[in-house]
Amino acid sequence: MKESLSKKETPMIIGAGVIIGIIAVALVYFGNPANMGFCIACFLRDTTGALGFHSAAAVQYIRPEIVGLVLGSCILALATKEFKPRGGSAPVTRFVIGMFVMIGCLMFLGCPFRMILRLAGGDWNAIFGLIGFIVGILAGVFFLKKGYTLKRSYKMQPVEGVIFPVVEIGILVLLIAAPAFIHFTEADGGPGAKHAAIAISLIAGLVVGALAQRTRLCMVGGIRDVVLFGEWKLLLGFVAILVSVLIGNMILGYFHPGFAGQAIAHTDGLWNALGMALAGFGCVLLGGCPLRQLVLAGEGNTDSAITVFGLMAGAAVAHNFGLASSGEGPTANGKAAVIIGFVVLFVIAAVNSARKAES
């Protein structure tokens, strides 16, 4: 029965990957930055700036794709009776890990999703990111084998589960109303000024959120499952995204292979690798990548909602304290923060593995 289910799931996951890849290319066509049709880290960073939590004028815009992801997941979860509010599993620890995952992503300048999009656009700097990402996941798997756990979550009242989706609706209202206290990057002022129309972005997010909820897409989970169980189906979804985006980029003339001159990227291979290693390590400790955290938050998981707030706090810290990289490369502060992040995550992983062993 399990094998039969797996055979049915794999084509669905691959099909979802193809659709998501097409959507990512289409969003660039309609105005999103190059190689950034969809980037969870970048879009959370932009939204954080628009809400005034950081003052980097080049990256301030409420991204409807994030709202759509959460609502798409929430709507489908409600329709399929998979909306199950849960939480209480080490929320402060998850918040801190989320912060360092974002710091790692902003060292690399992208989340695991954007790493795939950068590869499909010919940005070979992302190869170093992928290598680091895999190494980080392997570090996380090492601790999983040692018994790492953040303990169980608990069933919560429905109102707890709907708070985060309602917050996202409120953020969408702020985007549409555009009151004076919301910050927007000025035209030609940076990546925040490049975006598709609100309706297009929102619909794209809704579709991707629903597909990701249905298929459990998670690149971290995909690589982890290959290492632990020899199970490839989740990873095949991201292979499908890579292939469909590559084909779309070639058709539209967006494929520009090389290292230098890539959109919103730098050429420091070591810190591209280390940034994504930190992100990969943290995501294993969290149980999913940033995309997966948003989808789970849409399903009512308050631990994932806390993690998303941690990601946003990480974006604010990164830009307020000069940790985020730019096209010129990483900063000294950013390098120090990534090293600190590894120390913090190794301590968290070791302590929570030791507790499992004691019990």
C-alpha atoms as a printed R data frame, in Angstrom:
    type eleno elety resid chain resno       x      y       z
1   ATOM     1    CA   MET     A     1   0.000  0.000   0.000
2   ATOM     2    CA   LYS     A     2   2.801  2.406   0.966
3   ATOM     3    CA   GLU     A     3   4.664  1.714  -2.289
4   ATOM     4    CA   SER     A     4   1.476  2.288  -4.291
5   ATOM     5    CA   LEU     A     5   0.898  5.595  -2.497
6   ATOM     6    CA   SER     A     6   4.487  6.647  -3.232
7   ATOM     7    CA   LYS     A     7   4.000  5.882  -6.921
8   ATOM     8    CA   LYS     A     8   0.935  8.127  -6.993
9   ATOM     9    CA   GLU     A     9   2.614 10.912  -5.038
10  ATOM    10    CA   THR     A    10   5.748 11.159  -7.161
11  ATOM    11    CA   PRO     A    11   4.062 12.275 -10.425
12  ATOM    12    CA   MET     A    12   1.965 14.758  -8.445
13  ATOM    13    CA   ILE     A    13   5.062 16.239  -6.811
14  ATOM    14    CA   ILE     A    14   6.875 16.466 -10.148
15  ATOM    15    CA   GLY     A    15   3.827 18.076 -11.763
16  ATOM    16    CA   ALA     A    16   3.612 20.593  -8.931
17  ATOM    17    CA   GLY     A    17   7.293 21.372  -9.408
18  ATOM    18    CA   VAL     A    18   6.777 22.056 -13.102
19  ATOM    19    CA   ILE     A    19   3.845 24.395 -12.407
20  ATOM    20    CA   ILE     A    20   5.736 26.244  -9.663
21  ATOM    21    CA   GLY     A    21   8.723 26.648 -11.974
22  ATOM    22    CA   ILE     A    22   6.537 28.124 -14.701
23  ATOM    23    CA   ILE     A    23   5.013 30.527 -12.173
24  ATOM    24    CA   ALA     A    24   8.475 31.636 -11.009
25  ATOM    25    CA   VAL     A    25   9.560 32.483 -14.568
26  ATOM    26    CA   ALA     A    26   6.243 34.209 -15.268
27  ATOM    27    CA   LEU     A    27   6.668 36.426 -12.202
28  ATOM    28    CA   VAL     A    28  10.028 37.636 -13.548
29  ATOM    29    CA   TYR     A    29   8.353 38.311 -16.889
30  ATOM    30    CA   PHE     A    30   5.668 40.367 -15.139
31  ATOM    31    CA   GLY     A    31   8.147 42.446 -13.142
32  ATOM    32    CA   ASN     A    32   9.873 40.561 -10.316
33  ATOM    33    CA   PRO     A    33  13.702 40.816 -10.166
34  ATOM    34    CA   ALA     A    34  15.776 38.487 -12.356
35  ATOM    35    CA   ASN     A    35  16.344 35.031 -10.870
36  ATOM    36    CA   MET     A    36  13.906 36.006  -8.118
37  ATOM    37    CA   GLY     A    37  10.510 34.999  -9.353
38  ATOM    38    CA   PHE     A    38  10.021 33.488  -5.925
39  ATOM    39    CA   CYS     A    39  12.391 33.861  -2.971
40  ATOM    40    CA   ILE     A    40  11.008 33.339   0.512
41  ATOM    41    CA   ALA     A    41  13.960 34.957   2.288
42  ATOM    42    CA   CYS     A    42  14.072 37.942  -0.042
43  ATOM    43    CA   PHE     A    43  10.319 38.484   0.042
44  ATOM    44    CA   LEU     A    44  10.156 38.254   3.836
45  ATOM    45    CA   ARG     A    45  13.050 40.728   3.980
46  ATOM    46    CA   ASP     A    46  11.253 43.127   1.633
47  ATOM    47    CA   THR     A    47   8.054 42.857   3.644
48  ATOM    48    CA   THR     A    48   9.962 43.419   6.890
49  ATOM    49    CA   GLY     A    49  11.415 46.607   5.421
50  ATOM    50    CA   ALA     A    50   8.060 47.819   4.161
51  ATOM    51    CA   LEU     A    51   6.681 47.459   7.687
52  ATOM    52    CA   GLY     A    52   9.518 49.647   8.961
53  ATOM    53    CA   PHE     A    53  11.566 47.029  10.806
54  ATOM    54    CA   HIS     A    54  14.674 47.825   8.768
55  ATOM    55    CA   SER     A    55  15.660 50.966   6.875
56  ATOM    56    CA   ALA     A    56  17.380 49.544   3.796
57  ATOM    57    CA   ALA     A    57  15.513 51.624   1.212
58  ATOM    58    CA   ALA     A    58  16.428 49.333  -1.675
59  ATOM    59    CA   VAL     A    59  14.490 46.364  -0.297
60  ATOM    60    CA   GLN     A    60  11.137 47.584   0.997
61  ATOM    61    CA   TYR     A    61   7.915 46.223  -0.480
62  ATOM    62    CA   ILE     A    62   5.101 44.055   0.880
63  ATOM    63    CA   ARG     A    63   5.293 40.958  -1.295
64  ATOM    64    CA   PRO     A    64   1.828 39.529  -2.034
65  ATOM    65    CA   GLU     A    65   3.420 36.183  -2.867
66  ATOM    66    CA   ILE     A    66   4.055 35.606   0.851
67  ATOM    67    CA   VAL     A    67   0.440 36.428   1.724
68  ATOM    68    CA   GLY     A    68  -0.733 34.120  -1.053
69  ATOM    69    CA   LEU     A    69   1.484 31.264   0.115
70  ATOM    70    CA   VAL     A    70  -0.009 31.335   3.594
71  ATOM    71    CA   LEU     A    71  -3.602 31.794   2.431
72  ATOM    72    CA   GLY     A    72  -3.292 29.172  -0.317
73  ATOM    73    CA   SER     A    73  -2.043 26.656   2.207
74  ATOM    74    CA   CYS     A    74  -4.709 27.666   4.732
75  ATOM    75    CA   ILE     A    75  -7.602 27.419   2.266
76  ATOM    76    CA   LEU     A    76  -6.587 23.992   0.997
77  ATOM    77    CA   ALA     A    77  -5.884 22.735   4.514
78  ATOM    78    CA   LEU     A    78  -9.362 23.835   5.600
79  ATOM    79    CA   ALA     A    79 -10.922 22.216   2.527
80  ATOM    80    CA   THR     A    80  -9.146 18.901   3.125
81  ATOM    81    CA   LYS     A    81  -9.582 18.968   6.916
82  ATOM    82    CA   GLU     A    82  -5.808 19.233   7.398
83  ATOM    83    CA   PHE     A    83  -6.028 22.541   9.262
84  ATOM    84    CA   LYS     A    84  -4.859 21.397  12.690
85  ATOM    85    CA   PRO     A    85  -3.676 24.125  15.069
86  ATOM    86    CA   ARG     A    86  -0.673 22.885  17.032
87  ATOM    87    CA   GLY     A    87   2.250 24.474  18.845
88  ATOM    88    CA   GLY     A    88   4.316 24.697  22.002
89  ATOM    89    CA   SER     A    89   7.441 22.950  20.725
90  ATOM    90    CA   ALA     A    90  10.361 25.139  21.894
91  ATOM    91    CA   PRO     A    91   9.032 28.421  20.431
92  ATOM    92    CA   VAL     A    92  11.935 30.607  21.611
93  ATOM    93    CA   THR     A    93  14.490 28.148  20.223
94  ATOM    94    CA   ARG     A    94  12.667 28.086  16.899
95  ATOM    95    CA   PHE     A    95  12.620 31.894  16.811
96  ATOM    96    CA   VAL     A    96  16.396 32.035  17.335
97  ATOM    97    CA   ILE     A    97  17.096 29.343  14.739
98  ATOM    98    CA   GLY     A    98  14.847 31.208  12.293
99  ATOM    99    CA   MET     A    99  16.899 34.375  12.812
100 ATOM   100    CA   PHE     A   100  20.145 32.610  11.952
101 ATOM   101    CA   VAL     A   101  18.616 30.810   8.969
102 ATOM   102    CA   MET     A   102  17.722 34.229   7.554
103 ATOM   103    CA   ILE     A   103  21.204 35.593   8.287
104 ATOM   104    CA   GLY     A   104  22.640 32.630   6.357
105 ATOM   105    CA   CYS     A   105  20.248 33.230   3.471
106 ATOM   106    CA   LEU     A   106  21.145 36.924   3.290
107 ATOM   107    CA   MET     A   107  24.838 36.047   3.269
108 ATOM   108    CA   PHE     A   108  24.103 34.007   0.136
109 ATOM   109    CA   LEU     A   109  21.387 36.411  -1.055
110 ATOM   110    CA   GLY     A   110  18.574 33.930  -1.375
111 ATOM   111    CA   CYS     A   111  16.710 31.025   0.185
112 ATOM   112    CA   PRO     A   112  16.905 27.399  -1.028
113 ATOM   113    CA   PHE     A   113  14.118 28.186  -3.518
114 ATOM   114    CA   ARG     A   114  16.058 31.112  -4.996
115 ATOM   115    CA   MET     A   115  19.207 28.986  -5.084
116 ATOM   116    CA   ILE     A   116  17.417 26.714  -7.555
117 ATOM   117    CA   LEU     A   117  16.177 29.720  -9.555
118 ATOM   118    CA   ARG     A   118  19.694 31.191  -9.672
119 ATOM   119    CA   LEU     A   119  21.096 27.897 -10.957
120 ATOM   120    CA   ALA     A   120  18.382 27.753 -13.608
121 ATOM   121    CA   GLY     A   121  19.277 31.312 -14.641
122 ATOM   122    CA   GLY     A   122  22.939 30.409 -15.179
123 ATOM   123    CA   ASP     A   123  24.267 31.945 -11.955
124 ATOM   124    CA   TRP     A   124  27.104 29.549 -11.206
125 ATOM   125    CA   ASN     A   125  27.762 31.214  -7.846
126 ATOM   126    CA   ALA     A   126  24.757 29.228  -6.662
127 ATOM   127    CA   ILE     A   127  26.759 26.020  -7.165
128 ATOM   128    CA   PHE     A   128  28.818 26.964  -4.108
129 ATOM   129    CA   GLY     A   129  25.581 27.689  -2.274
130 ATOM   130    CA   LEU     A   130  24.235 24.251  -3.165
131 ATOM   131    CA   ILE     A   131  27.399 22.528  -1.946
132 ATOM   132    CA   GLY     A   132  27.234 24.411   1.348
133 ATOM   133    CA   PHE     A   133  23.510 23.735   1.648
134 ATOM   134    CA   ILE     A   134  24.047 19.982   1.336
135 ATOM   135    CA   VAL     A   135  26.881 20.073   3.884
136 ATOM   136    CA   GLY     A   136  24.650 21.994   6.307
137 ATOM   137    CA   ILE     A   137  21.860 19.457   5.874
138 ATOM   138    CA   LEU     A   138  24.301 16.607   6.497
139 ATOM   139    CA   ALA     A   139  25.350 18.317   9.739
140 ATOM   140    CA   GLY     A   140  21.700 18.480  10.743
141 ATOM   141    CA   VAL     A   141  21.154 14.833   9.811
142 ATOM   142    CA   PHE     A   142  24.119 13.892  12.022
143 ATOM   143    CA   PHE     A   143  22.299 15.354  15.009
144 ATOM   144    CA   LEU     A   144  18.987 13.788  13.954
145 ATOM   145    CA   LYS     A   145  20.715 10.418  14.129
146 ATOM   146    CA   LYS     A   146  21.976 11.357  17.586
147 ATOM   147    CA   GLY     A   147  18.383 11.850  18.686
148 ATOM   148    CA   TYR     A   148  17.920 15.613  18.194
149 ATOM   149    CA   THR     A   149  14.387 16.819  18.913
150 ATOM   150    CA   LEU     A   150  12.615 19.980  20.015
151 ATOM   151    CA   LYS     A   151   9.977 17.810  21.704
152 ATOM   152    CA   ARG     A   152   6.371 17.371  20.697
153 ATOM   153    CA   SER     A   153   3.843 20.061  19.888
154 ATOM   154    CA   TYR     A   154   0.334 20.160  21.344
155 ATOM   155    CA   LYS     A   155  -3.153 20.599  19.997
156 ATOM   156    CA   MET     A   156  -4.403 24.179  20.297
157 ATOM   157    CA   GLN     A   157  -7.671 26.023  19.918
158 ATOM   158    CA   PRO     A   158  -8.669 26.935  16.313
159 ATOM   159    CA   VAL     A   159  -8.309 30.650  17.077
160 ATOM   160    CA   GLU     A   160  -4.574 30.126  17.658
161 ATOM   161    CA   GLY     A   161  -4.170 28.609  14.204
162 ATOM   162    CA   VAL     A   162  -5.995 31.360  12.339
163 ATOM   163    CA   ILE     A   163  -4.086 34.278  13.886
164 ATOM   164    CA   PHE     A   164  -1.175 34.086  11.452
165 ATOM   165    CA   PRO     A   165  -3.321 33.889   8.276
166 ATOM   166    CA   VAL     A   166  -5.374 36.821   9.596
167 ATOM   167    CA   VAL     A   167  -2.165 38.796  10.147
168 ATOM   168    CA   GLU     A   168  -1.234 38.097   6.532
169 ATOM   169    CA   ILE     A   169  -4.611 39.408   5.371
170 ATOM   170    CA   GLY     A   170  -3.970 42.555   7.400
171 ATOM   171    CA   ILE     A   171  -0.580 42.963   5.720
172 ATOM   172    CA   LEU     A   172  -2.250 42.629   2.312
173 ATOM   173    CA   VAL     A   173  -4.700 45.378   3.273
174 ATOM   174    CA   LEU     A   174  -1.744 47.600   4.174
175 ATOM   175    CA   LEU     A   175  -0.208 46.960   0.765
176 ATOM   176    CA   ILE     A   176  -3.392 47.903  -1.061
177 ATOM   177    CA   ALA     A   177  -4.170 50.910   1.149
178 ATOM   178    CA   ALA     A   178  -0.524 52.058   1.149
179 ATOM   179    CA   PRO     A   179  -0.715 54.339   4.212
180 ATOM   180    CA   ALA     A   180   2.129 56.785   4.786
181 ATOM   181    CA   PHE     A   181   3.806 54.630   7.449
182 ATOM   182    CA   ILE     A   182   4.390 51.772   4.984
183 ATOM   183    CA   HIS     A   183   7.725 52.046   3.166
184 ATOM   184    CA   PHE     A   184   8.151 51.362  -0.539
185 ATOM   185    CA   THR     A   185  11.375 51.347  -2.536
186 ATOM   186    CA   GLU     A   186  11.376 54.222  -5.015
187 ATOM   187    CA   ALA     A   187  11.385 53.504  -8.753
188 ATOM   188    CA   ASP     A   188  14.803 52.220  -9.873
189 ATOM   189    CA   GLY     A   189  15.868 52.328  -6.222
190 ATOM   190    CA   GLY     A   190  16.629 48.630  -5.923
191 ATOM   191    CA   PRO     A   191  15.074 45.140  -5.991
192 ATOM   192    CA   GLY     A   192  12.116 46.309  -3.894
193 ATOM   193    CA   ALA     A   193  10.960 48.477  -6.790
194 ATOM   194    CA   LYS     A   194  10.721 45.469  -9.107
195 ATOM   195    CA   HIS     A   195   7.531 43.522  -8.708
196 ATOM   196    CA   ALA     A   196   4.626 42.092 -10.619
197 ATOM   197    CA   ALA     A   197   1.140 43.558 -10.215
198 ATOM   198    CA   ILE     A   198  -0.479 42.829  -6.849
199 ATOM   199    CA   ALA     A   199  -3.189 40.596  -8.309
200 ATOM   200    CA   ILE     A   200  -0.701 38.533 -10.337
201 ATOM   201    CA   SER     A   201   1.632 38.101  -7.356
202 ATOM   202    CA   LEU     A   202  -1.216 37.187  -5.009
203 ATOM   203    CA   ILE     A   203  -2.675 34.600  -7.380
204 ATOM   204    CA   ALA     A   204   0.783 33.127  -7.938
205 ATOM   205    CA   GLY     A   205   1.260 32.838  -4.181
206 ATOM   206    CA   LEU     A   206  -2.133 31.211  -3.702
207 ATOM   207    CA   VAL     A   207  -1.382 28.564  -6.328
208 ATOM   208    CA   VAL     A   208   2.112 27.840  -5.034
209 ATOM   209    CA   GLY     A   209   0.838 27.727  -1.442
210 ATOM   210    CA   ALA     A   210  -1.877 25.233  -2.339
211 ATOM   211    CA   LEU     A   211   0.505 23.057  -4.364
212 ATOM   212    CA   ALA     A   212   3.162 23.114  -1.642
213 ATOM   213    CA   GLN     A   213   0.565 22.243   1.002
214 ATOM   214    CA   ARG     A   214  -0.765 19.342  -1.007
215 ATOM   215    CA   THR     A   215   2.645 17.885  -1.933
216 ATOM   216    CA   ARG     A   216   4.614 18.789   1.255
217 ATOM   217    CA   LEU     A   217   7.336 20.307  -0.938
218 ATOM   218    CA   CYS     A   218  10.484 21.117   1.015
219 ATOM   219    CA   MET     A   219  14.000 21.079  -0.423
220 ATOM   220    CA   VAL     A   220  15.581 20.505   2.973
221 ATOM   221    CA   GLY     A   221  13.191 17.648   3.593
222 ATOM   222    CA   GLY     A   222  13.933 16.282   0.124
223 ATOM   223    CA   ILE     A   223  17.697 16.072   0.664
224 ATOM   224    CA   ARG     A   224  17.235 14.853   4.249
225 ATOM   225    CA   ASP     A   225  14.916 12.058   3.088
226 ATOM   226    CA   VAL     A   226  17.403 10.952   0.430
227 ATOM   227    CA   VAL     A   227  20.179 10.720   3.042
228 ATOM   228    CA   LEU     A   228  18.116  9.056   5.780
229 ATOM   229    CA   PHE     A   229  15.681  6.886   3.837
230 ATOM   230    CA   GLY     A   230  16.777  6.804   0.187
231 ATOM   231    CA   GLU     A   231  13.441  8.504  -0.641
232 ATOM   232    CA   TRP     A   232  13.666 10.821  -3.683
233 ATOM   233    CA   LYS     A   233  10.122 12.002  -4.289
234 ATOM   234    CA   LEU     A   234  10.349 15.393  -2.530
235 ATOM   235    CA   LEU     A   235  13.702 16.196  -4.123
236 ATOM   236    CA   LEU     A   236  12.297 15.350  -7.565
237 ATOM   237    CA   GLY     A   237   9.859 18.226  -7.107
238 ATOM   238    CA   PHE     A   238  12.766 20.675  -6.948
239 ATOM   239    CA   VAL     A   239  14.483 18.982  -9.879
240 ATOM   240    CA   ALA     A   240  11.260 19.624 -11.795
241 ATOM   241    CA   ILE     A   241  11.342 23.291 -10.717
242 ATOM   242    CA   LEU     A   242  14.960 23.572 -11.902
243 ATOM   243    CA   VAL     A   243  14.204 22.045 -15.295
244 ATOM   244    CA   SER     A   244  11.035 24.024 -15.960
245 ATOM   245    CA   VAL     A   245  12.663 27.320 -14.927
246 ATOM   246    CA   LEU     A   246  15.721 26.549 -17.057
247 ATOM   247    CA   ILE     A   247  13.534 25.908 -20.100
248 ATOM   248    CA   GLY     A   248  11.472 29.029 -19.421
249 ATOM   249    CA   ASN     A   249  14.589 31.159 -18.996
250 ATOM   250    CA   MET     A   250  15.994 29.904 -22.293
251 ATOM   251    CA   ILE     A   251  12.748 30.616 -24.124
252 ATOM   252    CA   LEU     A   252  12.486 34.151 -22.710
253 ATOM   253    CA   GLY     A   253  16.176 34.969 -22.976
254 ATOM   254    CA   TYR     A   254  16.753 35.091 -19.208
255 ATOM   255    CA   PHE     A   255  19.508 32.445 -19.156
256 ATOM   256    CA   HIS     A   256  22.891 34.155 -18.675
257 ATOM   257    CA   PRO     A   257  25.543 31.644 -17.620
258 ATOM   258    CA   GLY     A   258  28.597 32.749 -15.667
259 ATOM   259    CA   PHE     A   259  29.832 34.021 -12.334
260 ATOM   260    CA   ALA     A   260  30.218 37.774 -12.810
261 ATOM   261    CA   GLY     A   261  27.407 40.257 -13.354
262 ATOM   262    CA   GLN     A   262  24.610 38.048 -12.023
263 ATOM   263    CA   ALA     A   263  21.466 39.699 -10.690
264 ATOM   264    CA   ILE     A   264  21.528 40.355  -6.923
265 ATOM   265    CA   ALA     A   265  24.450 38.014  -6.298
266 ATOM   266    CA   HIS     A   266  28.116 38.100  -5.336
267 ATOM   267    CA   THR     A   267  31.063 35.959  -6.405
268 ATOM   268    CA   ASP     A   268  32.597 35.029  -3.041
269 ATOM   269    CA   GLY     A   269  32.307 31.256  -3.266
270 ATOM   270    CA   LEU     A   270  33.382 30.512   0.295
271 ATOM   271    CA   TRP     A   271  30.771 32.742   1.916
272 ATOM   272    CA   ASN     A   272  28.077 31.705  -0.550
273 ATOM   273    CA   ALA     A   273  28.737 28.162   0.648
274 ATOM   274    CA   LEU     A   274  28.933 29.032   4.340
275 ATOM   275    CA   GLY     A   275  25.773 31.130   4.213
276 ATOM   276    CA   MET     A   276  23.750 28.297   2.741
277 ATOM   277    CA   ALA     A   277  25.417 25.758   5.051
278 ATOM   278    CA   LEU     A   278  24.120 27.767   7.998
279 ATOM   279    CA   ALA     A   279  20.674 27.951   6.405
280 ATOM   280    CA   GLY     A   280  20.605 24.231   5.625
281 ATOM   281    CA   PHE     A   281  21.749 23.265   9.113
282 ATOM   282    CA   GLY     A   282  19.153 25.508  10.736
283 ATOM   283    CA   CYS     A   283  16.354 24.291   8.492
284 ATOM   284    CA   VAL     A   284  16.999 20.658   9.450
285 ATOM   285    CA   LEU     A   285  16.836 21.653  13.122
286 ATOM   286    CA   LEU     A   286  13.530 23.413  12.401
287 ATOM   287    CA   GLY     A   287  12.134 20.516  10.389
288 ATOM   288    CA   GLY     A   288  11.695 22.395   7.116
289 ATOM   289    CA   CYS     A   289  12.853 25.181   4.808
290 ATOM   290    CA   PRO     A   290  11.362 28.716   4.834
291 ATOM   291    CA   LEU     A   291   8.814 27.712   2.187
292 ATOM   292    CA   ARG     A   292   7.688 24.778   4.309
293 ATOM   293    CA   GLN     A   293   7.462 26.959   7.425
294 ATOM   294    CA   LEU     A   294   5.058 29.348   5.683
295 ATOM   295    CA   VAL     A   295   2.932 26.474   4.441
296 ATOM   296    CA   LEU     A   296   2.792 24.916   7.911
297 ATOM   297    CA   ALA     A   297   1.897 28.299   9.405
298 ATOM   298    CA   GLY     A   298  -1.009 28.393   6.969
299 ATOM   299    CA   GLU     A   299  -2.120 24.984   8.261
300 ATOM   300    CA   GLY     A   300  -2.350 26.372  11.778
301 ATOM   301    CA   ASN     A   301   1.070 25.399  13.089
302 ATOM   302    CA   THR     A   302   1.986 28.146  15.555
303 ATOM   303    CA   ASP     A   303   5.562 26.869  15.931
304 ATOM   304    CA   SER     A   304   6.078 27.578  12.237
305 ATOM   305    CA   ALA     A   305   4.433 30.991  12.633
306 ATOM   306    CA   ILE     A   306   6.960 31.782  15.381
307 ATOM   307    CA   THR     A   307   9.717 30.594  13.046
308 ATOM   308    CA   VAL     A   308   8.519 32.974  10.324
309 ATOM   309    CA   PHE     A   309   8.618 35.840  12.813
310 ATOM   310    CA   GLY     A   310  12.165 34.714  13.615
311 ATOM   311    CA   LEU     A   311  13.049 34.848   9.926
312 ATOM   312    CA   MET     A   312  11.671 38.373   9.714
313 ATOM   313    CA   ALA     A   313  13.581 39.402  12.843
314 ATOM   314    CA   GLY     A   314  16.704 37.970  11.229
315 ATOM   315    CA   ALA     A   315  16.102 40.120   8.153
316 ATOM   316    CA   ALA     A   316  15.712 43.214  10.320
317 ATOM   317    CA   VAL     A   317  18.893 42.435  12.265
318 ATOM   318    CA   ALA     A   318  20.816 41.677   9.069
319 ATOM   319    CA   HIS     A   319  20.010 45.033   7.472
320 ATOM   320    CA   ASN     A   320  20.091 47.141  10.619
321 ATOM   321    CA   PHE     A   321  23.537 45.870  11.606
322 ATOM   322    CA   GLY     A   322  25.174 45.506   8.195
323 ATOM   323    CA   LEU     A   323  25.134 41.713   8.059
324 ATOM   324    CA   ALA     A   324  23.473 41.238   4.662
325 ATOM   325    CA   SER     A   325  25.631 40.790   1.583
326 ATOM   326    CA   SER     A   326  25.310 42.880  -1.570
327 ATOM   327    CA   GLY     A   327  26.494 42.559  -5.143
328 ATOM   328    CA   GLU     A   328  29.872 43.742  -3.871
329 ATOM   329    CA   GLY     A   329  30.168 40.746  -1.577
330 ATOM   330    CA   PRO     A   330  29.760 39.844   2.094
331 ATOM   331    CA   THR     A   331  30.470 42.273   4.935
332 ATOM   332    CA   ALA     A   332  32.808 41.725   7.875
333 ATOM   333    CA   ASN     A   333  29.813 41.924  10.212
334 ATOM   334    CA   GLY     A   334  27.985 39.348   8.120
335 ATOM   335    CA   LYS     A   335  30.907 36.918   8.244
336 ATOM   336    CA   ALA     A   336  31.080 37.248  12.027
337 ATOM   337    CA   ALA     A   337  27.327 36.692  12.324
338 ATOM   338    CA   VAL     A   338  27.489 33.497  10.238
339 ATOM   339    CA   ILE     A   339  30.283 32.120  12.428
340 ATOM   340    CA   ILE     A   340  28.297 33.000  15.558
341 ATOM   341    CA   GLY     A   341  25.291 31.332  13.954
342 ATOM   342    CA   PHE     A   342  27.162 28.051  13.529
343 ATOM   343    CA   VAL     A   343  28.226 28.132  17.181
344 ATOM   344    CA   VAL     A   344  24.680 28.838  18.377
345 ATOM   345    CA   LEU     A   345  23.112 26.150  16.189
346 ATOM   346    CA   PHE     A   346  25.681 23.529  17.171
347 ATOM   347    CA   VAL     A   347  24.984 24.262  20.847
348 ATOM   348    CA   ILE     A   348  21.215 24.031  20.278
349 ATOM   349    CA   ALA     A   349  21.626 20.787  18.343
350 ATOM   350    CA   ALA     A   350  23.953 19.227  20.925
351 ATOM   351    CA   VAL     A   351  21.837 20.211  23.939
352 ATOM   352    CA   ASN     A   352  18.619 18.928  22.396
353 ATOM   353    CA   SER     A   353  20.306 15.697  21.334
354 ATOM   354    CA   ALA     A   354  21.688 15.147  24.841
355 ATOM   355    CA   ARG     A   355  18.234 15.606  26.379
356 ATOM   356    CA   LYS     A   356  16.829 12.964  24.049
357 ATOM   357    CA   ALA     A   357  19.596 10.572  25.007
358 ATOM   358    CA   GLU     A   358  18.962 11.144  28.743
359 ATOM   359    CA   SER     A   359  15.254 10.449  28.401
